[in-house]
Every structure is written in C-alpha cells, then in structure tokens.
C-alpha cells in the first residue's frame, strides 16, 4: 500500500522552506495561527490539483464543513503569505508544494506528486506552472531551491524540471498543468493501481478528499455518502414535468421521422435507379473521354519524341556552332594579327607607295592596251585599199601589204621591230601620195589641166578609176 511519507513546502503561507516527514497515523496540533490549516490546505490543494470546483480552504470550526464561504483565504493568499487585509509576507512568489509516497511493502517505486505556482498581489488568480507526478523518488525542498550565499530562493521551474527528469528519467515524469482531472487520474494510476481511474472516479476522489478534511462527525451514513461521496443532484418537479413533455415531444418526433423514413426509402429506390442510369451514362462518357485522352496521349508522346529529337539536333548544332564560333574567333584574331603584321611590314618596306606606283602603272598599261587595240583596228580598216593598184597607188599598196602582214599576229606584249618599220614605211608612202594629191588638186584649181566631161564620166564608170578614187579619199580621211 502506498503511504504518505513526506511533505514539502516552499513559499507556502508562513513557511518559507519546510520539510515534514510523516509515518503511520499523524495528528496536527498547535495554537491558533500556528499553521495547522496551512498544512492541511496544502495537502488538499496538491491532492485536488488546485481545482476551484472542490477546494474548501481553511474551513471554519463549527460550520459542520458545509460552508464554502466561511473563509476568504485562497491559493494566492497562501502563496503570498497573506495575514490580514493588507499584510503579506511576499508581494510576489514562486511556490512549490509536494507530497511524497512510499510503498509499505516495497513492491512499487516511490511517487511524488506536487504543484509549481506563481502569484502576484496584482493578480487575483495564481498561475499554475506544473501539476507533476514523478515516479521513482521522494522529492524534498532541496530539489526546489537554489542557494545564493547563505540565502535560499525558489529555483526556476525549468531548472527544477531538469533536476527531476535527471533523477527519475523522462519516461517517469508527467506534467498535466492544463487539466487537474488528468493530473488526479495520473497519480491515481500509481497510488491506487487496483482502482478505476476514470474521469468520474477522479472527480469523486477530489470531492471525497475535500470532504474528509472538513468532516462533520454528527452525520448518518446516508448523509455522509450523499454529502461527501455522491455528486449533488436534487430533483425538481418542474424539471420532471419538462422532462416528461420532452419525452412526449421526442416520441411524436420519432413517429414523424418514421413516416419520413418510409418516404425516404421509396425515394431511395428511385434515386438508386436514377443513379444506375447516370452511372451507365457517365461510364460511357468516361470511356469516350478515355479513348480521346489515350489518342491525345499517343499524339503527345509522338510530339515529345520528335521534340526530343529536334532538341538533340538543335543542341548538336549549337555545339557545332560553338566550335565554329571558336574557329571564327580564332580566325578573326589571326586576321587581326596578320593585318597588324602587314601594316607593320608595309610601314617598314614602303609597300603602300609601291602599290600606288603599281596602280598608276596598271592604269597606264590599260590605256596603252586600249591605244594599241585602237591602232590595230585602224590598220585593219585599211584592208580594202589592197584592191587599189592603179591611179598612182602601186607604190602605196606594197607598203600597206607589208603593214597588214606585220600586224596580223601582233600583240601589245610582243611588238616587233618589223611592225614599227612597216608603220614608218606606210606613213612615208602615205606622205608622198598626199603631196602628189595636193599638187594635182592645185593644177585642177588653176584650170591648167581639166579633162573633158566625157572623160570624167568615163573615169567615174571605170573600175580602176573608182579604186584609185576610193584610195585617195581614204588617205585624206587618215
């Protein structure tokens, strides 16, 4: 059986730091204001988890434990050490209260249950930092305080929690700070392992603990069970009548609901047929859409394949283009280098001036070639004069023959001395003939010699005369 063995209080009413060992049956004796109710109320608060629903602190003697308003003392007052209307031992406090239990048979591990609280005079309610259950050790005040020189102060809750976890292990430490009922059920699981620790049993235990600490001995067993064990549940006639009427209303509602249920069942049959028809229709539409989707999917896969192929080609072309760009850049650099080298070489050798001279010489050669071609063309135009061998052209025609023969295969790149000699001979012959023509023209002008009209007409018609006259005219033109 688990038995209470140790009480620990830090900043609880008149006790700054206190450890009380207990064994077996214990009585709390002392004068008024010596702290008897303080110890009992500490146990009441720890065992109920500080639930305001059950607490009856500092119950006044003689009220038979019935009055919850006999004392105005609260958990905040205990934390701050309130003595009177404006008398407090502390303006703010961090409070630790705990109960340690051990198994009298040594079969189970010791258990410590307790609370960590904070209170301020400006707040009407305390702040619950922890409702903890530690299995494996009985905690004392040294686990809740820190030493500063010769003074002792309540430690921070996180530090205290770390100490407890280090002592018992993470799996043996539970903190239900948000719900007192869960905390009570948790310690019931360890202190009363053979009892049910459901929500209802936890509430009954809390009520029983408070009633036991404020017990009135002048009661029957029935009164004791009703007042201290069972929940208050008085029956009122008005509420009973309302319950009967509610039952009748519920019965009528059930009847109507059954009628509606039958109608709904018939409607469900119609809806089932409609559902089947719609299911068939939707299935057919789904099959058609599925076929369309499969076709689109196949087309999409084909497009993706083509796209991957084209992208591969594009990437290959891009890589090839990169190589070409690199080659072009290298060529451009080489061209720039060669251009700079050529410019440097031209500056050293005077190539630019030589190029200009070559351009001038080329232009002169082009003009000379054009003049030579015109000269040869003019010589070829003298070809018809070969036929004029009378009327004084006999000496002229051989020179012409020689000139035409010499220039037949002449080229500007290889003009022979024979061509030059033939030209000079032809020019000399032409000069003599021109002089003779001038003398003849002078005689005709003076009338020294003028052939008769008939002779002139005959000269016009004579072929030999025509050839001579044509040669004469040609010489004049040239």
C-alpha positions as MATLAB code, in Angstrom:
seq = 'XXXXXXXXXXXXXXXXXXXXXXXXXXXXXXXXXXXXXXXXXXXXXXXXXXXXXXXXXXXXXXXXXXXXXXXXXXXXXXXXXXXXXXXXXXXXXXXXXXXXXXXXXXXXXXXXXXXXXXXXXXXXXXXXXXXXXXXXXXXXXXXXXXXXXXXXXXXXXXXXXXXXXXXXXXXXXXXXXXXXXXXXXXXXXXXXXXXXXXXXXXXXXXXXXXXXXXXXXXXXXXXXXXXXXXXXXXXXXXXXXXXXXXXXXXXXXXXXXXXXXXXXXXXXXXXXXXXXXXXXXXXXXXXXXXXXXXXXXXXXXXXXXXXXXXXXXXXXXXXXXXXXXXXXXXXXXXXXXXXXXXXXXXXXXXXXXXXXXXXXXXXXXXXXXXXXXXXXXXXXXXXXXXXXXXXXXXXXXXXXXXXXXXXXXXXXXXXXXXXXXXXXXXXXXXXXXXXXXXXXXXXXXXXXXXXXXXXXXXXXXXXXXXXXXXXXXXXXXX';
ca = [
       0.000    0.000    0.000;
       1.243    3.488   -0.873;
       1.567    5.656    2.258;
       2.262    9.382    2.737;
       5.830    9.850    3.989;
       6.937   13.422    3.224;
       5.517   16.963    2.846;
       7.487   19.751    1.159;
       6.572   23.465    1.159;
       8.497   26.352   -0.417;
       6.905   29.824   -0.031;
       3.605   28.447    1.300;
       1.963   30.930    3.679;
       4.131   31.177    6.847;
       6.582   28.515    5.649;
       9.470   29.763    3.511;
      11.171   26.338    3.244;
       9.843   23.338    5.136;
      10.173   19.534    5.011;
       7.912   17.355    7.186;
       8.413   13.593    7.469;
       5.347   11.576    8.464;
       4.693    7.903    9.160;
       1.602    5.967   10.153;
      -1.183    7.893   11.872;
      -0.392   11.589   12.269;
      -2.087   14.338   14.272;
      -1.537   18.065   13.678;
      -1.616   20.002   16.945;
      -0.847   23.618   17.745;
      -2.120   27.005   18.820;
      -4.219   29.276   16.653;
      -2.274   30.779   13.695;
       0.462   28.202   14.201;
      -0.061   26.719   10.698;
      -2.285   23.655   11.224;
      -4.756   24.660    8.485;
      -1.851   25.703    6.289;
      -0.511   22.126    6.236;
      -3.950   20.544    5.703;
      -4.858   23.015    2.974;
      -1.520   22.360    1.258;
      -2.373   18.639    1.125;
      -5.903   19.500   -0.076;
      -4.552   21.697   -2.895;
      -1.989   19.100   -4.017;
      -4.469   16.208   -3.986;
      -7.190   18.136   -5.886;
      -4.774   19.770   -8.309;
      -5.899   23.216   -7.080;
      -9.338   22.782   -8.683;
     -11.619   25.640   -7.500;
     -14.602   23.354   -8.094;
     -13.721   21.301   -4.998;
     -11.461   23.449   -2.778;
     -12.684   24.432    0.702;
      -9.653   26.118    2.277;
      -9.291   26.935    5.998;
     -12.794   25.653    6.857;
     -14.152   27.452    9.936;
     -14.688   25.280   13.003;
     -18.354   24.806   13.860;
     -19.743   25.253   10.320;
     -20.010   21.447   10.040;
     -17.952   21.578    6.904;
     -20.914   22.904    4.924;
     -19.961   26.492    4.347;
     -17.622   27.255    1.491;
     -17.738   30.948    2.360;
     -16.554   30.637    5.954;
     -13.031   31.658    4.913;
     -11.940   34.048    2.177;
      -8.446   32.538    2.028;
      -7.344   31.406   -1.475;
      -4.358   29.698   -3.076;
      -2.978   33.155   -3.994;
      -3.192   34.166   -0.299;
      -1.236   31.065    0.716;
       1.449   31.747   -1.929;
       1.843   35.401   -0.881;
       1.584   34.646    2.875;
      -1.458   36.880    3.458;
      -2.050   37.569    7.180;
      -4.615   40.325    7.072;
      -6.318   42.785    4.773;
      -3.064   44.495    3.767;
      -0.483   42.255    5.413;
       1.582   39.927    3.217;
       4.899   38.235    3.660;
       5.543   38.464   -0.100;
       4.378   40.749   -2.923;
       5.119   38.009   -5.452;
       6.137   34.406   -5.030;
       7.152   31.205   -6.789;
       5.710   28.360   -4.718;
       6.422   24.622   -4.685;
       4.273   22.145   -2.695;
       4.633   18.357   -2.909;
       3.591   15.084   -1.225;
       5.883   12.030   -1.236;
       4.514    8.460   -1.029;
       6.272    5.133   -0.462;
       5.068    1.549   -0.674;
       4.948   -0.018    2.784;
       5.722   -3.398    1.224;
       8.487   -2.070   -1.021;
       6.913   -3.609   -4.133;
       6.444   -0.363   -6.040;
       8.620    2.678   -6.620;
       8.103    5.824   -4.507;
       5.969    8.571   -6.017;
       5.993   12.340   -5.543;
       3.043   14.493   -6.633;
       3.126   18.267   -6.480;
       2.488   21.691   -7.939;
       4.570   24.664   -9.088;
       2.772   28.032   -8.768;
       3.419   31.730   -9.296;
       1.402   34.530   -7.662;
       1.410   38.345   -7.549;
      -0.545   40.732   -5.381;
      -1.834   42.464   -8.551;
      -3.469   39.214   -9.792;
      -6.484   37.563   -8.178;
      -5.591   34.100   -9.521;
      -2.433   32.065   -9.326;
      -0.513   30.808  -12.379;
      -0.066   27.042  -12.478;
       3.379   26.176  -13.825;
       3.116   22.440  -13.255;
       0.925   19.609  -11.927;
       3.546   16.892  -11.906;
       3.885   13.248  -10.989;
       7.422   11.872  -10.511;
       7.799    8.099  -10.145;
      10.982    6.760   -8.568;
      11.895    9.224   -5.811;
      10.565   11.261   -2.877;
      11.435   14.906   -3.521;
      12.417   17.367   -0.784;
      12.892   21.117   -0.562;
      16.496   20.905   -1.804;
      15.095   19.836   -5.196;
      13.099   23.103   -5.443;
      15.526   25.761   -4.150;
      18.849   27.275   -5.136;
      21.489   28.525   -2.705;
      22.832   32.074   -3.077;
      25.395   32.611   -0.371;
      23.629   31.902    2.897;
      20.171   32.603    1.472;
      17.788   30.186   -0.199;
      15.493   31.109   -3.104;
      12.927   29.104   -5.075;
      14.554   27.898   -8.328;
      13.175   28.445  -11.800;
      10.689   25.766  -12.819;
      12.720   24.703  -15.870;
      15.718   24.093  -13.623;
      13.580   22.120  -11.173;
      12.093   20.059  -14.005;
      15.581   19.271  -15.314;
      16.630   18.079  -11.849;
      13.576   15.817  -11.521;
      13.994   14.336  -15.017;
      17.681   13.703  -14.282;
      16.684   11.854  -11.105;
      13.791    9.696  -12.408;
      14.124    9.739  -16.217;
      11.965   11.328  -18.909;
       9.545    8.396  -19.032;
       8.786    8.587  -15.284;
       7.907   12.293  -15.237;
       4.477   13.634  -16.265;
       3.217   17.228  -16.204;
      -0.550   17.889  -16.618;
      -0.531   21.618  -15.939;
      -3.631   22.353  -18.057;
      -6.136   19.867  -16.569;
      -6.385   18.988  -12.885;
      -8.547   15.919  -13.618;
      -5.839   14.392  -15.847;
      -3.300   15.054  -13.083;
      -5.523   13.319  -10.475;
      -6.089   10.337  -12.776;
      -2.330   10.105  -13.366;
      -1.395    9.882   -9.673;
      -4.341    7.545   -9.018;
      -2.783    5.170  -11.567;
       0.344    4.956   -9.369;
      -1.108    5.346   -5.864;
      -4.280    3.246   -6.378;
      -3.299    0.778   -9.100;
      -6.219   -1.604   -8.414;
      -8.899    1.109   -8.656;
     -10.517    2.535  -11.759;
      -9.093    5.930  -12.552;
     -11.655    7.236  -14.994;
     -12.925   10.816  -15.182;
     -15.864   10.163  -12.840;
     -13.731    8.349  -10.269;
     -11.198   11.190  -10.302;
     -13.949   13.726   -9.549;
     -15.319   11.517   -6.744;
     -11.831   11.233   -5.227;
     -11.336   15.017   -5.296;
     -14.669   15.588   -3.581;
     -14.009   12.863   -1.009;
     -10.601   14.315   -0.101;
     -12.025   17.811    0.483;
     -14.996   16.493    2.469;
     -12.754   14.241    4.564;
     -10.575   17.204    5.555;
     -13.673   19.222    6.620;
     -15.592   16.268    8.086;
     -18.693   16.713   10.330;
     -18.962   13.719   12.696;
     -22.657   14.250   13.528;
     -23.992   12.646   10.323;
     -25.612    9.361    9.358;
     -24.031    7.067    6.822;
     -26.612    8.128    4.233;
     -25.832   11.804    4.857;
     -22.109   11.066    4.676;
     -22.417    9.310    1.294;
     -24.716   11.997   -0.131;
     -22.618   14.885    1.131;
     -19.112   13.564    0.667;
     -19.195   10.816   -1.969;
     -22.004   11.434   -4.441;
     -22.406   14.469   -6.688;
     -25.235   16.866   -5.754;
     -28.262   16.097   -7.977;
     -31.580   17.369   -6.460;
     -34.796   16.516   -8.389;
     -37.311   19.303   -9.164;
     -40.967   18.791  -10.120;
     -40.764   21.445  -12.750;
     -37.760   19.809  -14.328;
     -39.530   16.411  -14.158;
     -42.596   17.782  -15.972;
     -40.366   19.362  -18.568;
     -38.584   16.021  -18.987;
     -41.957   14.195  -19.493;
     -43.045   16.768  -22.060;
     -39.710   16.451  -23.733;
     -40.154   12.670  -23.859;
     -43.620   13.085  -25.466;
     -42.224   15.527  -27.997;
     -39.449   13.103  -28.764;
     -41.978   10.269  -29.263;
     -44.010   12.368  -31.688;
     -40.871   13.371  -33.479;
     -39.874    9.696  -33.756;
     -43.291    8.845  -35.290;
     -42.971   11.594  -37.861;
     -39.431   10.618  -38.569;
     -40.538    7.022  -39.237;
     -43.086    8.259  -41.797;
     -40.416   10.342  -43.392;
     -38.109    7.334  -43.309;
     -40.601    5.250  -45.316;
     -40.916    8.058  -47.871;
     -37.174    8.371  -47.993;
     -36.801    4.638  -48.573;
     -39.125    4.852  -51.590;
     -37.239    7.891  -52.772;
     -34.016    5.989  -52.272;
     -35.259    3.295  -54.706;
     -35.989    5.954  -57.324;
     -32.648    7.567  -56.700;
     -30.921    4.176  -56.960;
     -32.426    3.620  -60.426;
     -31.503    7.142  -61.441;
     -28.029    6.603  -60.037;
     -27.622    3.424  -62.079;
     -28.757    5.207  -65.266;
     -26.442    8.119  -64.601;
     -23.641    5.707  -63.737;
     -24.098    3.979  -67.117;
     -24.196    7.318  -68.940;
     -21.185    8.674  -67.135;
     -19.285    5.413  -67.658;
     -19.909    5.621  -71.410;
     -18.841    9.260  -71.448;
     -15.806    8.331  -69.421;
     -14.884    5.572  -71.883;
     -15.182    8.022  -74.784;
     -13.119   10.622  -72.989;
     -10.635    7.946  -72.006;
     -10.249    6.947  -75.651;
      -9.831   10.584  -76.651;
      -7.287   11.016  -73.903;
      -5.353    7.939  -74.989;
      -5.251    9.212  -78.566;
      -4.145   12.625  -77.392;
      -1.594   10.958  -75.141;
      -0.185    8.957  -78.051;
      -0.010   12.116  -80.156;
       1.605   13.925  -77.274;
       4.176   11.156  -76.850;
       4.928   11.341  -80.574;
       5.316   15.101  -80.333;
       7.565   14.669  -77.316;
       9.713   12.151  -79.200;
      10.010   14.493  -82.173;
      10.686   17.369  -79.846;
      13.468   15.454  -78.081;
      14.963   14.539  -81.462;
      14.816   18.115  -82.685;
      16.184   19.378  -79.396;
      19.045   16.902  -79.673;
      19.740   18.134  -83.185;
      19.484   21.702  -82.024;
      21.882   21.021  -79.166;
      24.304   19.285  -81.555;
      24.019   22.212  -83.953;
      24.511   24.613  -81.081;
      27.660   22.767  -80.016;
      28.883   22.713  -83.620;
      28.086   26.422  -83.849;
      30.066   26.996  -80.696;
      33.016   25.192  -82.289;
      32.566   27.265  -85.461;
      32.290   30.439  -83.411;
      35.510   29.497  -81.655;
      37.164   28.863  -85.029;
      35.823   32.165  -86.389;
      37.090   33.976  -83.333;
      40.486   32.321  -83.768;
      40.485   33.263  -87.478;
      39.454   36.821  -86.637;
      42.295   37.020  -84.152;
      44.693   35.617  -86.761;
      43.395   38.132  -89.336;
      43.864   40.931  -86.846;
      47.373   39.663  -86.139;
      48.190   39.366  -89.859;
      46.660   42.793  -90.565;
      48.814   44.300  -87.854;
      51.836   42.432  -89.205;
      51.093   43.572  -92.785;
      50.638   47.145  -91.623;
      53.926   46.914  -89.743;
      55.637   45.337  -92.788;
      54.161   47.995  -95.108;
      55.440   50.696  -92.795;
      58.920   49.164  -92.879;
      59.146   48.358  -96.642;
      57.142   51.223  -98.179;
      54.751   48.736  -99.792;
      51.937   51.268  -99.881;
      53.843   53.683 -102.114;
      54.904   50.741 -104.330;
      51.251   49.677 -104.543;
      50.261   53.183 -105.612;
      53.033   53.152 -108.254;
      51.818   49.740 -109.437;
      48.251   51.082 -109.660;
      49.435   54.046 -111.751;
      51.467   51.709 -113.954;
      48.447   49.411 -114.330;
      46.282   52.339 -115.396;
      48.944   53.414 -117.907;
      49.184   49.839 -119.225;
      45.397   49.752 -119.583;
      45.430   52.992 -121.572;
      48.351   51.743 -123.703;
      46.495   48.494 -124.370;
      43.400   50.434 -125.404;
      45.508   52.679 -127.668;
      47.246   49.638 -129.179;
      43.892   47.926 -129.843;
      42.568   51.115 -131.486;
      45.764   51.385 -133.526;
      45.492   47.779 -134.739;
      41.815   48.317 -135.526;
      42.633   51.360 -137.625;
      45.302   49.365 -139.527;
      42.758   46.580 -140.218;
      40.377   49.152 -141.650;
      42.973   49.759 -144.428;
      42.362   46.227 -145.700;
      40.090   47.372 -148.586;
      42.909   49.540 -150.018;
      44.730   46.409 -151.176;
      42.463   46.309 -154.214;
      43.545   49.780 -155.440;
      46.565   49.089 -157.621;
      46.064   51.829 -160.301;
      45.998   55.578 -160.481;
      49.279   56.007 -158.652;
      48.621   53.518 -155.753;
      51.135   50.976 -156.987;
      53.867   52.247 -154.659;
      51.457   52.631 -151.759;
      49.900   49.136 -151.857;
      53.159   47.209 -151.136;
      53.758   49.306 -148.043;
      50.156   48.558 -146.984;
      50.607   44.855 -147.634;
      53.743   44.849 -145.536;
      51.994   46.652 -142.688;
      48.971   44.339 -142.693;
      51.226   41.282 -142.799;
      53.400   42.516 -139.917;
      50.364   43.360 -137.710;
      48.423   40.152 -138.441;
      49.650   38.424 -135.263;
      50.895   41.442 -133.354;
      50.289   41.667 -129.581;
      50.935   44.548 -127.193;
      53.165   42.315 -125.127;
      55.433   41.480 -128.073;
      55.544   44.298 -130.717;
      58.390   43.505 -133.138;
      60.690   45.920 -134.931;
      59.137   44.786 -138.193;
      55.783   46.278 -137.209;
      57.440   49.560 -136.340;
      59.399   49.559 -139.615;
      56.246   48.698 -141.618;
      54.373   51.562 -139.967;
      57.120   54.035 -140.776;
      57.311   52.815 -144.410;
      53.499   53.040 -144.754;
      53.464   56.525 -143.242;
      56.234   57.640 -145.652;
      54.307   56.243 -148.647;
      51.180   57.934 -147.492;
      53.022   61.237 -147.140;
      54.334   61.087 -150.729;
      50.900   60.249 -152.114;
      49.335   63.071 -150.105;
      51.869   65.505 -151.594;
      51.098   64.330 -155.146;
      47.376   64.730 -154.480;
      47.874   68.266 -153.304;
      49.814   69.124 -156.478;
      47.134   67.571 -158.685;
      44.467   69.453 -156.798;
      46.376   72.681 -157.315;
      46.538   72.122 -161.106;
      42.837   71.373 -161.308;
      42.073   74.533 -159.445;
      44.026   76.696 -161.869;
      42.442   75.082 -164.954;
      45.813   74.012 -166.285;
      44.540   70.576 -166.892;
      40.878   69.623 -166.890;
      39.776   66.513 -168.759;
      36.684   66.773 -170.942;
      33.248   65.936 -169.488;
      33.119   62.702 -171.382;
      36.468   61.629 -169.990;
      35.389   62.448 -166.476;
      32.228   60.445 -166.888;
      34.294   57.541 -168.177;
      36.597   57.807 -165.218;
      33.631   57.502 -162.912;
      32.474   54.331 -164.547;
      35.928   52.751 -164.993;
      36.617   50.236 -162.146;
      40.255   51.086 -161.902;
      39.423   54.737 -161.584;
      36.904   54.018 -158.859;
      39.502   52.090 -156.853;
      42.017   54.879 -157.132;
      39.461   57.496 -156.152;
      38.456   55.429 -153.077;
      42.084   55.074 -152.023;
      42.575   58.785 -152.394;
      39.581   59.560 -150.236;
      40.760   57.083 -147.620;
      44.179   58.728 -147.454;
      42.540   62.050 -146.953;
      40.494   60.744 -144.083;
      43.555   59.308 -142.381;
];
